[in-house]
Amino acid sequence: MSAQTSHQSENSYPTADETTKSHWERRAVIDLANVRENVKRVGELVAPAAVMAVVKADGYGHGAVAVSRAAIQAGASWLGCAHVTEALKIREAGLEAPLLAWLHTDGTPFEEAISANIDLAVSGWELDHVANAAQAAAQPARVHLKIDTGLGRNGSTAAQWEELLGRAASYQDEGLMRVVGVFSHLAVADEPERPETDEQLKAFNEAVALAEDAGFDLEVRHIANTPAILSRPDAHYDMVRLGLGLYGLSPFAGEDPARYGLRPAMTLESRIANVKKVPAGQGVSYGLHYHTSEETYLGLIPMGYADGLPRTANNAPVSILGKTYLVRGTIAMDQFVVDLGPDIDVAAILGATAILFGEGGPSVTEWADAAGSVNYEIVTRISPRVPRRLVEGTWGESGE
Ligand SMILES: *Cc1c(COP(=O)(O)O)cnc(C)c1O
């Protein structure tokens, strides 16, 4: 990991002072060069389709503004968020790329969104709210109509689709909105052998055709998330919505992201807070669910569930001075323990860096497997207590 970048202040998380070795205790190192490289790889894969960088949930825990900027620099032409409030923060940071928000309530600030040139997804009930907000903002809304092709979450049902198209066409005729997109979301694209993705694409094609028949001049048809980007070229349409792959992670069980030329953007690390020799039979952490099998050294790592580690990640791997150890006993709020074995250099290990996951250490997926979760959740839940450090790695372009 190399020098800090000028983006440091754009990160929405507290930042670590990296000037001397002793000034950091735990951190998530975010390699923006890897983010750029991931965008370029996906851009090549999906061309001529455009890439939307999905930066909801503060960029899956990586920092939405810094990731957005890096993604745009590397050729992403759109940004996407779940909430309008997330999108407004991106606009406040000065990013002007086309930006879509897709999950609303009747508390959503639609008028502010329209004034900030944020495109709005509409599944049904939002249409009238968006039209009223456009009237108040004295500016037409840019709308992407969402069709539920099988996921069963948001989106219009097929049964209500033509009515939605008709209502949107009326509002468009009144000058209150422009329907610029039709989109949907996939349910099982991370399991390429399942048949439902074909069914969803067929339903999507029908919904798009009806929208075109209704006279809309669509800029973007989009349905692909990261798994479909990597496994379904027939799902790329005009644009793909790149989330997990932007952060260099693979959505497929047992598949290394390197297979797709993707590099993980987050490295989570801390420093060994204590080392001590204990006898055989020593119980470890709350509940004493682990007992040492021999005289050994225990190492204490000062991160826990308040830092976003899953409390259930028993036996997750941690890399210390090039060797892998396992989480032993329950992860507590602030700390957990690894069993270092009997033969260690105590002086070298106390204060050494422990890499929980990232380049040069275990993978996010190993932590997800240990916790019964997915890599998406592991990075996204790393809490604001962990300072983010933005770097430009040695990979790809030289950075700035
Ligand atoms: C989160 C999200 C994505 C990104 O999915 P990935 O699998 O992370 O690429 C795309 N579209 C929608 C609607 C989403 O909510």
The ligand as a MOL file (V3000), in Angstrom:
LIG
                    3D

  0  0  0     0  0            999 V3000
M  V30 BEGIN CTAB
M  V30 COUNTS 15 15 0 0 0
M  V30 BEGIN ATOM
M  V30 1 C -27.4150 -3.4490 -4.9340 0
M  V30 2 C -28.0360 -3.4490 -6.2730 0
M  V30 3 C -27.2500 -3.7100 -7.4240 0
M  V30 4 C -25.8110 -4.1500 -7.3670 0
M  V30 5 O -25.7520 -5.5530 -7.2410 0
M  V30 6 P -24.3450 -6.3140 -7.1800 0
M  V30 7 O -24.6870 -7.7480 -7.1630 0
M  V30 8 O -23.6680 -5.8450 -5.9440 0
M  V30 9 O -23.6050 -5.9070 -8.4060 0
M  V30 10 C -27.8550 -3.5760 -8.6560 0
M  V30 11 N -29.1580 -3.2280 -8.7580 0
M  V30 12 C -29.9380 -3.0110 -7.6900 0
M  V30 13 C -31.3720 -2.6390 -7.8880 0
M  V30 14 C -29.4140 -3.1330 -6.4150 0
M  V30 15 O -30.2000 -2.9240 -5.3390 0
M  V30 END ATOM
M  V30 BEGIN BOND
M  V30 1 1 1 2
M  V30 2 1 2 3
M  V30 3 2 2 14
M  V30 4 1 3 4
M  V30 5 2 3 10
M  V30 6 1 4 5
M  V30 7 1 5 6
M  V30 8 2 6 7
M  V30 9 1 6 8
M  V30 10 1 6 9
M  V30 11 1 10 11
M  V30 12 2 11 12
M  V30 13 1 12 13
M  V30 14 1 12 14
M  V30 15 1 14 15
M  V30 END BOND
M  V30 END CTAB
M  END
